[in-house]
């Protein structure tokens, strides 16, 4: 990809400012469309540098209980892919700088279907895709046409991605690389900073792409520590968990829901800026 994207510009800005980025994840439509819109619009001011917007799916195999529950809440509330893209388009009317990455699984894109999804995603103002169940061997399926249309295709690499596999992971990857700091599903264990550092150093020897570290980051102190070894820190389950705790007994949004999430984002951003 030769065209500079919002993601490229944001990581260049972070580098100029000498700080590490905060990448935040929420699920589109969780717990309902209107609350989700408020969260999305509030994230940049709260301190999010890049936003991952989850595409709800009924079988999110790589996600832990918190994000699985968020997908089910969104689907129960009627969230569709077109609603998710409309959220991005509405966000772009107020914010043309903050990158938005759609994250999730291939099935909702496949049934959209692919070509129309790419067209609509670009038109809405989406910047990148993370599709966790599409390996490099299937690049022609979505990655290549998405990249040709101007979307960054961001890959996951894990502690088990060895030097033999890494070149395939890096192939056709753009924007940034997402390093999964634990083996297992999201939000179920805390990352070991020393181990993360070793893997990030190995990855950086093979690519000039920024490396964002996620899975298992729950506290400002953890974010600050990981910010010492990576270009950005990704927080998802902790934000979704804060949202869930704010809901009423019927799973509906309350007056505490939006502040619960945005206040946590603020504390995470402050910790990273102090790193």
SELUM-362165 format. One line per 5 residues: their letters; for each residue x, y, z of N, C-alpha, C. Coordinates in Angstrom, 2 decimals. Last residue first. Layout:
A> X:Y:Z:X:Y:Z:X:Y:Z ~ ...
//
This chain:
XXXXX> 4.14:7.36:30.71:5.16:6.31:30.56:6.47:6.90:30.06 ~ 2.15:9.15:30.70:3.15:9.31:31.77:4.30:8.33:31.63 ~ 0.55:8.22:28.74:1.22:9.51:28.50:2.30:9.77:29.54 ~ -0.43:5.95:29.99:0.46:5.82:28.84:1.21:7.10:28.57 ~ -2.03:7.11:31.97:-0.91:6.25:32.36:0.08:6.11:31.21
XXXXX> -3.93:8.43:30.41:-3.05:9.21:31.30:-1.83:8.39:31.70 ~ -5.21:6.25:29.23:-4.48:7.21:28.39:-3.50:8.02:29.22 ~ -6.38:5.08:31.48:-5.42:4.32:30.69:-4.57:5.27:29.85 ~ -8.13:7.09:32.26:-7.07:6.68:33.19:-6.00:5.89:32.47 ~ -9.82:7.27:29.99:-9.04:8.43:30.44:-7.89:8.03:31.34
XXXXX> -11.00:4.74:30.01:-10.14:5.13:28.88:-9.25:6.30:29.28 ~ -12.50:5.05:32.34:-11.41:4.06:32.30:-10.46:4.36:31.16 ~ -14.29:7.00:31.45:-13.40:7.30:32.58:-12.22:6.32:32.63 ~ -15.66:5.62:29.45:-14.80:6.74:29.08:-13.86:7.14:30.21 ~ -17.08:3.64:30.94:-16.12:3.28:29.91:-15.14:4.41:29.63
XXXXX> -18.60:5.16:32.73:-17.79:4.04:33.22:-16.71:3.67:32.21 ~ -20.04:7.02:31.12:-18.94:7.47:31.96:-18.04:6.33:32.45 ~ -21.90:5.12:29.89:-20.92:5.86:29.10:-19.78:6.38:29.96 ~ -23.27:4.09:32.30:-22.61:3.27:31.29:-21.54:4.02:30.51 ~ -24.77:5.45:34.14:-23.37:5.19:34.48:-22.59:4.56:33.34
XXXXX> -27.35:5.50:33.35:-26.63:6.78:33.30:-25.14:6.61:33.59 ~ -27.46:2.34:31.57:-27.86:3.26:32.62:-27.08:4.56:32.46 ~ -28.64:-0.18:29.29:-27.76:0.93:29.61:-28.35:1.78:30.74 ~ -29.70:-3.44:30.41:-29.88:-2.19:29.67:-28.93:-1.12:30.16 ~ -29.88:-5.84:31.73:-28.85:-5.68:30.72:-28.97:-4.42:29.89
XXXXX> -31.60:-5.92:33.80:-32.11:-6.43:32.53:-31.11:-6.27:31.38 ~ -30.29:-4.64:35.81:-30.51:-6.08:35.96:-31.07:-6.72:34.70 ~ -28.16:-2.31:33.97:-29.14:-2.67:34.99:-29.39:-4.18:34.98 ~ -24.58:-1.87:33.60:-25.92:-2.14:33.09:-26.88:-2.48:34.23 ~ -21.99:-1.69:34.46:-22.83:-0.49:34.59:-24.28:-0.72:34.20
XXXXX> -20.69:-4.01:33.82:-20.97:-3.76:35.24:-21.91:-2.58:35.44 ~ -20.35:-3.64:31.05:-21.26:-4.66:31.54:-21.66:-4.41:33.00 ~ -18.36:-1.64:30.97:-19.70:-1.39:30.43:-20.70:-2.37:31.03 ~ -16.24:-3.03:32.04:-16.73:-1.84:32.74:-18.14:-1.49:32.27 ~ -15.92:-4.95:30.02:-16.29:-5.36:31.37:-16.84:-4.20:32.19
XXXXX> -15.09:-3.38:27.93:-16.36:-4.09:27.79:-16.86:-4.55:29.16 ~ -12.64:-2.62:29.03:-13.65:-1.62:28.70:-15.03:-2.24:28.58 ~ -11.36:-5.08:29.29:-11.55:-4.25:30.48:-12.62:-3.19:30.23 ~ -11.24:-6.00:26.64:-12.07:-6.71:27.62:-12.35:-5.86:28.85 ~ -9.43:-3.93:25.48:-10.77:-4.26:25.03:-11.64:-4.85:26.12
XXXXX> -6.65:-2.13:24.57:-7.48:-2.52:25.71:-8.90:-2.74:25.20 ~ -3.36:-2.10:23.39:-4.76:-2.33:23.05:-5.52:-2.78:24.29 ~ -0.77:0.22:23.01:-1.37:-0.80:23.87:-2.86:-0.88:23.54 ~ 2.07:0.82:20.89:0.71:1.11:21.35:0.23:-0.06:22.20 ~ 4.66:0.09:20.63:4.28:1.39:20.09:2.88:1.81:20.53
XXXXX> 6.26:-1.38:23.57:5.50:-1.43:22.32:5.17:-0.03:21.85 ~ 7.49:-1.05:26.00:8.09:-2.01:25.07:7.39:-2.07:23.72 ~ 6.16:0.72:27.59:7.62:0.84:27.56:8.24:-0.02:26.46 ~ 3.57:-0.07:27.55:3.92:1.07:26.73:5.43:1.30:26.65 ~ 3.51:-1.94:29.53:3.60:-2.42:28.15:3.94:-1.29:27.18
XXXXX> 3.27:-0.18:31.73:4.42:-1.09:31.62:4.59:-1.58:30.18 ~ 0.83:1.09:31.21:2.06:1.87:31.31:3.28:0.99:31.11 ~ -0.93:-1.08:31.34:-0.79:-0.32:30.09:0.52:0.46:30.08 ~ -0.65:-1.76:34.03:-0.27:-2.72:32.98:-0.05:-2.00:31.66 ~ -1.67:0.59:35.18:-0.28:0.18:35.45:0.21:-0.82:34.41
XXXXX> -4.36:0.63:34.30:-3.42:1.66:33.85:-1.97:1.26:34.08 ~ -5.42:-2.78:33.48:-5.22:-1.67:34.39:-4.29:-0.61:33.79 ~ -5.64:-4.80:31.54:-6.82:-4.40:32.30:-6.65:-3.11:33.09 ~ -4.83:-6.80:28.92:-4.47:-5.53:29.54:-5.71:-4.96:30.23 ~ -5.53:-9.11:27.51:-5.20:-9.23:28.92:-4.83:-7.94:29.62
XXXXX> -4.63:-8.05:24.45:-5.11:-9.27:25.13:-4.63:-9.25:26.59 ~ -1.85:-6.31:22.82:-3.15:-6.43:23.45:-3.41:-7.82:23.99 ~ 0.30:-3.95:21.37:0.19:-5.14:22.22:-1.17:-5.16:22.89 ~ 1.42:-2.99:18.18:0.50:-2.75:19.28:0.31:-4.05:20.05 ~ 4.07:-1.76:16.38:3.55:-2.96:17.04:2.68:-2.53:18.21
XXXXX> 4.56:-0.32:13.12:4.34:-0.19:14.56:3.75:-1.49:15.12 ~ 6.79:-1.82:10.71:5.44:-1.50:11.16:5.40:-1.25:12.66 ~ 9.16:-2.72:9.84:9.15:-1.33:10.30:7.75:-0.92:10.78 ~ 10.32:-6.03:10.72:9.38:-5.10:10.09:9.55:-3.69:10.64 ~ 12.10:-7.62:12.10:11.63:-8.12:10.82:10.72:-7.14:10.08
XXXXX> 12.63:-6.56:14.49:13.80:-6.85:13.67:13.40:-7.27:12.26 ~ 10.15:-6.55:15.63:10.65:-5.28:15.10:11.92:-5.46:14.27 ~ 10.01:-9.20:16.56:9.13:-8.74:15.48:9.68:-7.49:14.82 ~ 11.89:-9.14:18.60:12.07:-10.07:17.48:11.22:-9.64:16.28 ~ 10.73:-7.24:20.29:12.05:-6.98:19.71:12.31:-7.88:18.50
XXXXX> 8.41:-8.63:20.99:8.30:-7.38:20.23:9.64:-7.04:19.58 ~ 9.50:-10.75:22.48:8.79:-11.02:21.23:8.68:-9.77:20.37 ~ 10.63:-9.39:24.65:11.46:-10.26:23.82:10.80:-10.50:22.46 ~ 8.37:-8.06:25.72:9.50:-7.30:25.21:10.36:-8.14:24.26 ~ 6.83:-10.22:26.63:6.34:-9.36:25.56:7.49:-8.61:24.91
XXXXX> 8.42:-11.12:28.72:8.19:-11.98:27.56:7.72:-11.17:26.37 ~ 8.23:-8.87:30.39:9.53:-9.33:29.91:9.40:-10.22:28.68 ~ 5.46:-8.74:30.96:6.12:-7.66:30.21:7.46:-8.11:29.64 ~ 2.97:-10.94:30.53:4.27:-10.84:31.17:5.12:-9.86:30.35 ~ -0.54:-10.17:30.78:0.69:-10.36:30.02:1.93:-10.20:30.88
XXXXX> -3.02:-12.07:32.49:-2.24:-10.84:32.42:-0.96:-11.10:31.64 ~ -5.98:-13.56:31.06:-4.70:-13.64:31.77:-3.97:-12.32:31.59 ~ -8.32:-13.06:29.68:-8.32:-14.15:30.66:-7.03:-14.28:31.44 ~ -8.74:-11.34:27.49:-9.18:-10.93:28.81:-9.09:-11.97:29.90 ~ -9.18:-13.66:24.78:-9.05:-12.30:25.30:-9.47:-12.19:26.75
XXXXX> -7.58:-16.92:24.98:-8.61:-15.99:24.55:-8.46:-14.65:25.26 ~ -4.13:-17.90:24.32:-5.48:-18.10:24.84:-6.42:-17.03:24.34 ~ -1.15:-16.55:25.32:-1.74:-17.65:24.56:-3.11:-17.92:25.16 ~ -0.68:-12.97:25.10:-0.86:-14.21:25.85:-1.30:-15.31:24.89 ~ -0.48:-10.80:23.43:0.54:-10.95:24.46:0.41:-12.23:25.29
XXXXX> -0.47:-10.37:20.11:-1.30:-10.98:21.15:-0.38:-11.43:22.28 ~ 0.22:-7.55:18.34:0.85:-8.67:19.03:-0.05:-9.12:20.18 ~ -0.58:-6.34:15.34:-1.21:-6.54:16.65:-0.56:-7.77:17.28 ~ 0.96:-3.89:13.40:0.87:-5.30:13.72:0.35:-5.44:15.14 ~ -0.49:-1.38:11.25:0.29:-1.81:12.40:0.13:-3.31:12.56
XXXXX> -0.45:-0.75:8.24:-1.03:0.00:9.35:-0.27:-0.23:10.63 ~ -0.45:-4.12:6.84:-0.16:-2.69:6.81:-0.84:-2.00:7.98 ~ 0.52:-7.18:5.32:0.08:-6.46:6.51:0.44:-4.99:6.38 ~ 1.63:-8.59:3.22:0.38:-7.85:2.97:-0.19:-7.15:4.21 ~ 3.38:-10.53:5.51:3.05:-10.33:4.11:1.67:-9.68:3.98
XXXXX> 3.54:-11.18:8.16:3.85:-9.81:7.78:3.49:-9.50:6.32 ~ 2.96:-13.90:8.09:2.08:-13.00:8.83:2.29:-11.55:8.39 ~ 5.15:-14.82:6.67:3.81:-14.98:6.09:2.83:-14.05:6.78 ~ 7.26:-14.23:8.46:7.19:-13.58:7.15:5.82:-13.69:6.50 ~ 6.58:-15.97:10.76:6.45:-14.52:10.81:6.41:-13.85:9.44
XXXXX> 7.21:-18.66:10.56:5.85:-18.23:10.23:5.73:-16.72:10.08 ~ 9.86:-18.76:11.38:9.50:-19.35:10.09:8.13:-18.86:9.62 ~ 9.83:-17.70:13.90:10.52:-16.95:12.84:10.20:-17.49:11.46 ~ 6.48:-18.34:15.22:7.94:-18.45:15.20:8.51:-17.71:13.98 ~ 4.00:-17.59:17.26:4.39:-17.28:15.88:5.91:-17.28:15.79
XXXXX> 3.32:-17.85:19.87:3.67:-19.08:19.17:4.01:-18.86:17.70 ~ 2.56:-15.34:20.75:3.80:-15.92:21.29:4.24:-17.19:20.57 ~ 1.34:-13.92:17.57:1.19:-14.45:18.93:2.53:-14.96:19.47 ~ -0.20:-11.43:15.57:0.88:-12.37:15.77:0.90:-12.73:17.25 ~ -2.73:-10.35:13.35:-2.35:-10.74:14.69:-1.13:-11.65:14.63
XXXXX> -2.75:-7.62:10.96:-2.68:-9.02:11.37:-2.36:-9.18:12.85 ~ -4.70:-5.49:9.04:-3.86:-5.63:10.23:-3.90:-7.07:10.72 ~ -4.84:-3.70:6.26:-5.19:-5.04:6.73:-4.20:-5.40:7.83 ~ -6.20:-0.57:5.43:-5.11:-1.31:6.05:-5.63:-2.67:6.49 ~ -7.78:0.17:2.34:-7.91:-0.22:3.74:-6.63:-0.89:4.22
XXXXX> -7.71:0.67:-0.38:-7.20:1.69:0.53:-7.34:1.38:2.00 ~ -8.28:-1.27:-2.18:-9.29:-0.23:-2.02:-8.87:0.85:-1.03 ~ -6.20:-3.01:-1.84:-6.27:-2.28:-3.11:-7.26:-1.12:-3.03 ~ -6.98:-4.10:0.60:-5.79:-3.25:0.54:-5.80:-2.40:-0.73 ~ -9.16:-5.61:-0.25:-9.36:-4.55:0.74:-8.19:-3.57:0.70
XXXXX> -8.01:-7.48:-2.04:-8.94:-6.46:-2.55:-9.18:-5.32:-1.56 ~ -6.26:-8.81:-0.09:-5.74:-8.15:-1.30:-6.73:-7.13:-1.85 ~ -8.05:-9.80:1.97:-6.93:-8.89:2.25:-6.49:-8.12:1.00 ~ -9.92:-11.64:0.87:-10.34:-10.33:1.38:-9.19:-9.34:1.49 ~ -8.81:-13.72:-0.75:-10.23:-13.71:-0.39:-10.70:-12.31:0.02
XXXXX> -6.11:-13.64:-0.93:-6.87:-13.25:-2.13:-8.36:-13.09:-1.82 ~ -5.30:-14.68:1.58:-5.21:-13.24:1.29:-6.03:-12.80:0.10 ~ -5.21:-17.13:2.81:-6.48:-16.73:2.19:-6.48:-15.25:1.80 ~ -2.82:-17.37:4.07:-3.06:-18.25:2.92:-4.35:-17.90:2.17 ~ -3.02:-15.78:6.33:-2.38:-15.23:5.13:-2.62:-16.08:3.88
XXXXX> -6.39:-16.48:7.66:-4.93:-16.57:7.64:-4.34:-15.99:6.37 ~ -8.99:-15.22:9.31:-8.53:-15.30:7.93:-7.00:-15.33:7.90 ~ -9.91:-14.73:11.86:-9.95:-16.12:11.39:-9.64:-16.24:9.89 ~ -9.79:-12.02:12.44:-8.93:-12.93:13.19:-8.91:-14.35:12.66 ~ -9.30:-9.26:10.86:-10.19:-10.41:10.70:-9.45:-11.62:11.24
XXXXX> -9.27:-5.98:11.00:-8.63:-7.09:11.68:-9.63:-8.24:11.63 ~ -8.93:-3.23:8.78:-9.64:-4.44:9.17:-8.72:-5.37:9.96 ~ -9.24:0.39:8.56:-8.55:-0.89:8.53:-9.43:-2.02:9.00 ~ -10.89:2.63:8.29:-9.48:2.73:7.91:-8.78:1.39:7.79 ~ -14.08:3.81:7.21:-13.28:2.80:7.91:-11.85:2.87:7.39
XXXXX> -15.82:5.48:5.91:-14.67:6.07:6.58:-13.90:5.11:7.44 ~ -17.84:4.68:4.23:-18.21:5.09:5.59:-17.06:5.77:6.32 ~ -16.45:3.88:1.96:-17.35:5.04:1.88:-17.72:5.57:3.25 ~ -15.19:1.59:2.94:-14.39:2.74:2.51:-15.25:4.00:2.48 ~ -17.48:0.01:3.40:-16.57:0.34:4.50:-15.72:1.56:4.15
XXXXX> -18.57:-0.29:0.85:-19.33:0.44:1.88:-18.45:0.86:3.04 ~ -16.53:-1.77:-0.45:-17.02:-0.49:-1.00:-17.69:0.34:0.09 ~ -16.42:-4.04:1.22:-15.24:-3.18:1.04:-15.66:-1.80:0.54 ~ -19.04:-5.04:0.86:-18.55:-4.64:2.19:-17.38:-3.69:2.05 ~ -19.07:-5.71:-1.81:-19.94:-4.64:-1.35:-19.50:-4.13:0.01
XXXXX> -17.19:-7.82:-1.73:-16.96:-6.64:-2.58:-17.81:-5.46:-2.12 ~ -18.35:-9.74:0.28:-17.03:-9.09:0.32:-16.93:-7.77:-0.44 ~ -21.97:-9.15:0.74:-20.74:-9.95:0.70:-19.50:-9.07:0.55 ~ -22.05:-10.43:3.55:-22.49:-9.06:3.23:-22.81:-8.85:1.74 ~ -20.97:-12.83:4.19:-22.39:-12.84:3.82:-22.89:-11.46:3.40
XXXXX> -18.35:-12.03:4.79:-18.60:-12.95:3.67:-20.06:-12.90:3.22 ~ -18.68:-10.56:7.12:-18.21:-9.89:5.90:-18.56:-10.73:4.68 ~ -19.51:-12.45:8.98:-20.38:-11.30:8.69:-19.98:-10.52:7.44 ~ -17.17:-14.32:8.80:-18.53:-14.67:8.39:-19.42:-13.47:8.10 ~ -14.73:-13.41:9.88:-14.98:-13.30:8.45:-16.45:-13.50:8.08
XXXXX> -14.70:-11.28:12.80:-14.60:-12.56:12.12:-15.13:-12.45:10.71 ~ -13.04:-8.36:13.95:-13.96:-9.45:14.17:-13.65:-10.65:13.30 ~ -12.96:-4.84:13.71:-12.33:-6.09:14.16:-13.37:-7.17:14.37 ~ -12.22:-1.96:11.97:-13.25:-2.95:12.25:-12.58:-4.27:12.58 ~ -10.74:0.95:13.10:-10.47:-0.39:12.56:-11.64:-1.29:12.94
XXXXX> -10.33:4.32:12.61:-11.25:3.29:13.06:-10.95:1.99:12.32 ~ -8.35:7.14:13.60:-8.53:5.91:12.81:-9.54:4.96:13.45 ~ -9.31:10.48:13.71:-9.08:9.28:14.51:-9.33:8.02:13.69 ~ -10.07:12.47:11.79:-8.67:12.16:12.05:-8.45:10.82:12.76 ~ -12.55:13.48:11.59:-11.97:12.97:10.35:-10.53:12.52:10.54
XXXXX> -15.38:13.68:13.34:-13.96:13.38:13.55:-13.41:12.75:12.28 ~ -17.98:14.18:12.59:-17.42:14.95:13.70:-15.92:14.78:13.85 ~ -18.50:12.50:10.52:-19.02:13.86:10.41:-18.44:14.77:11.48 ~ -17.58:10.05:11.38:-16.73:10.83:10.48:-17.24:12.26:10.27 ~ -19.75:9.04:12.81:-18.54:9.47:13.53:-17.70:10.39:12.66
XXXXX> -21.36:8.26:10.67:-21.81:9.33:11.56:-20.64:9.91:12.36 ~ -19.81:6.18:9.65:-20.12:7.33:8.80:-20.57:8.52:9.64 ~ -19.88:4.41:11.83:-18.61:4.99:11.40:-18.86:6.24:10.56 ~ -22.60:3.78:11.86:-21.98:4.40:13.04:-20.68:5.10:12.65 ~ -22.84:2.48:9.43:-23.50:3.78:9.60:-22.96:4.52:10.81
XXXXX> -21.49:0.13:10.02:-20.91:1.05:9.04:-21.54:2.44:9.13 ~ -23.38:-0.89:11.86:-21.99:-0.64:12.27:-21.31:0.34:11.31 ~ -25.62:-1.21:10.28:-25.68:-0.28:11.42:-24.27:0.10:11.86 ~ -24.72:-3.19:8.57:-25.02:-1.87:8.01:-25.13:-0.81:9.11 ~ -24.50:-5.35:10.32:-23.28:-4.76:9.77:-23.55:-3.37:9.19
XXXXX> -26.79:-4.83:13.08:-26.43:-5.41:11.79:-25.16:-4.72:11.28 ~ -28.27:-5.33:16.23:-27.18:-4.73:15.46:-26.87:-5.53:14.21 ~ -30.30:-6.14:17.98:-30.61:-5.98:16.56:-29.51:-5.40:15.70 ~ -29.85:-6.84:20.53:-30.42:-5.50:20.33:-30.68:-5.20:18.85 ~ -28.58:-9.23:20.12:-29.92:-9.26:20.71:-30.63:-7.92:20.51
XXXXX> -26.14:-8.26:19.24:-26.99:-9.01:18.31:-28.43:-9.06:18.82 ~ -25.22:-7.10:21.62:-25.42:-6.29:20.42:-26.35:-6.99:19.43 ~ -25.06:-9.31:23.34:-25.93:-8.17:23.67:-26.25:-7.35:22.44 ~ -23.14:-10.83:21.95:-24.51:-11.35:22.10:-25.48:-10.24:22.47 ~ -20.91:-9.17:22.22:-21.43:-9.50:20.90:-22.87:-9.98:20.98
XXXXX> -20.59:-9.24:24.99:-20.89:-7.96:24.33:-21.44:-8.19:22.93 ~ -19.96:-11.90:25.48:-21.23:-11.37:26.00:-21.60:-10.06:25.30 ~ -17.41:-11.95:24.27:-18.49:-12.82:23.78:-19.85:-12.27:24.20 ~ -16.10:-10.20:25.97:-16.37:-9.76:24.60:-17.40:-10.67:23.94 ~ -16.14:-11.78:28.36:-16.62:-10.39:28.34:-16.99:-9.95:26.92
XXXXX> -15.03:-14.37:27.80:-16.44:-14.20:28.17:-16.96:-12.77:28.03 ~ -12.77:-13.88:24.95:-13.16:-14.37:26.26:-14.60:-14.04:26.58 ~ -12.35:-14.80:21.50:-12.67:-13.84:22.56:-13.10:-14.53:23.84 ~ -12.10:-16.42:19.38:-10.85:-15.97:20.00:-11.09:-15.08:21.22 ~ -14.73:-16.93:18.46:-13.93:-18.01:19.03:-12.65:-17.55:19.75
XXXXX> -17.69:-15.80:18.48:-16.36:-15.15:18.49:-15.32:-16.02:19.19 ~ -20.35:-16.34:17.18:-19.38:-17.34:17.61:-17.96:-16.77:17.60 ~ -21.93:-14.22:16.34:-22.51:-15.17:17.30:-21.52:-16.19:17.83 ~ -20.67:-10.92:16.30:-20.75:-12.23:15.68:-21.16:-13.23:16.75 ~ -20.18:-7.45:15.65:-20.81:-8.52:16.42:-20.95:-9.81:15.62
XXXXX> -17.18:-6.06:15.23:-18.32:-6.46:14.39:-18.99:-7.63:15.09 ~ -15.75:-3.52:17.23:-16.05:-4.92:17.02:-17.28:-5.13:16.16 ~ -13.48:-1.20:16.45:-14.92:-1.35:16.59:-15.28:-2.78:16.24 ~ -10.77:0.39:17.78:-11.21:-0.87:17.19:-12.69:-1.02:17.49 ~ -9.28:3.47:17.33:-10.47:2.78:17.83:-10.67:1.49:17.05
XXXXX> -6.49:5.22:18.57:-7.04:4.39:17.50:-8.22:3.64:18.11 ~ -6.37:6.80:20.83:-5.65:7.22:19.63:-6.12:6.47:18.38 ~ -8.45:7.93:23.42:-8.18:6.87:22.45:-7.47:7.44:21.23 ~ -9.22:9.92:25.21:-7.81:9.57:25.11:-7.47:8.46:24.14 ~ -11.64:11.17:25.26:-11.24:10.47:26.48:-9.78:10.03:26.42
XXXXX> -11.86:12.00:22.64:-11.67:13.02:23.68:-11.21:12.39:24.99 ~ -12.30:9.44:21.40:-11.11:10.26:21.13:-10.84:11.30:22.21 ~ -14.82:8.44:22.63:-13.51:7.80:22.84:-12.32:8.70:22.53 ~ -17.29:9.54:22.01:-16.57:10.03:23.18:-15.16:9.51:23.33 ~ -18.28:8.18:19.82:-18.00:9.60:19.67:-17.17:10.15:20.82
XXXXX> -18.61:5.64:21.01:-17.70:5.82:19.88:-17.31:7.29:19.74 ~ -20.56:6.20:22.98:-19.23:5.72:23.35:-18.23:5.99:22.24 ~ -22.72:6.91:21.37:-22.18:7.87:22.34:-20.77:7.48:22.77 ~ -23.14:4.49:20.00:-22.76:5.70:19.26:-22.12:6.74:20.19 ~ -23.94:2.86:22.12:-22.71:2.55:21.40:-22.22:3.75:20.61
XXXXX> -26.40:3.98:22.73:-25.31:4.03:23.72:-23.97:3.80:23.05 ~ -27.75:3.34:20.31:-27.57:4.73:20.73:-26.44:4.88:21.75 ~ -27.70:0.47:20.17:-27.08:1.30:19.14:-26.80:2.71:19.63 ~ -26.70:-1.23:23.17:-27.71:-0.83:22.20:-27.06:0.19:21.27 ~ -24.49:-1.76:24.58:-25.59:-2.71:24.75:-26.77:-2.40:23.83
XXXXX> -23.34:-2.44:21.35:-23.39:-2.94:22.73:-23.50:-1.77:23.71 ~ -22.89:-1.55:18.79:-24.25:-1.92:19.16:-24.41:-2.46:20.56 ~ -19.62:-2.78:18.47:-20.67:-1.95:17.87:-22.05:-2.46:18.29 ~ -17.58:-3.04:21.25:-18.39:-3.78:20.28:-19.51:-2.88:19.77 ~ -14.38:-1.44:21.50:-15.77:-1.62:21.95:-16.49:-2.40:20.87
XXXXX> -11.02:-0.90:22.28:-12.00:-1.76:21.61:-13.34:-1.66:22.29 ~ -8.36:1.40:21.66:-9.48:0.96:22.47:-10.46:0.13:21.64 ~ -5.04:2.06:21.96:-6.01:1.50:21.03:-7.15:0.91:21.86 ~ -2.87:4.58:22.58:-3.89:3.76:23.21:-4.91:3.35:22.15 ~ 0.68:4.91:21.88:-0.73:5.05:21.58:-1.62:4.15:22.42
XXXXX> 3.33:6.74:23.43:2.75:5.49:22.96:1.24:5.63:22.83 ~ 5.35:9.57:22.31:4.49:8.84:23.24:3.91:7.60:22.59 ~ 6.61:11.56:20.77:7.38:10.75:21.70:6.53:10.01:22.73 ~ 5.49:12.96:18.77:5.21:13.43:20.13:5.93:12.62:21.19 ~ 6.28:11.44:16.60:6.77:12.82:16.72:6.60:13.33:18.15
XXXXX> 4.81:9.11:17.15:6.27:9.07:17.15:6.86:10.47:17.31 ~ 2.21:10.04:16.83:2.64:9.51:18.14:4.16:9.50:18.24 ~ 2.32:10.64:14.09:2.09:11.71:15.07:2.54:11.26:16.46 ~ 2.58:8.09:13.03:3.65:9.08:12.79:3.54:10.22:13.79 ~ 0.15:7.02:13.81:1.37:6.48:14.41:2.57:7.40:14.16
XXXXX> -1.55:8.65:12.21:-1.66:8.66:13.67:-0.39:8.11:14.34 ~ -0.81:8.09:9.59:-0.63:9.45:10.11:-0.68:9.47:11.64 ~ -1.52:5.38:9.41:-0.13:5.80:9.20:0.12:7.17:9.84 ~ -4.29:5.69:9.80:-3.49:4.91:10.75:-2.02:5.28:10.63 ~ -5.06:7.13:7.58:-5.21:7.75:8.90:-4.37:7.01:9.94
XXXXX> -2.49:6.44:5.07:-3.81:6.29:5.69:-3.87:7.04:7.02 ~ -0.92:7.01:1.99:-0.89:7.19:3.43:-2.31:7.16:3.99 ~ -0.53:4.59:-0.54:-1.28:5.74:-0.06:-1.23:5.82:1.46 ~ 0.66:2.15:-0.96:1.49:3.35:-1.07:0.79:4.59:-0.54 ~ 0.85:-1.19:0.00:0.00:0.00:0.00:0.89:1.25:0.00
//
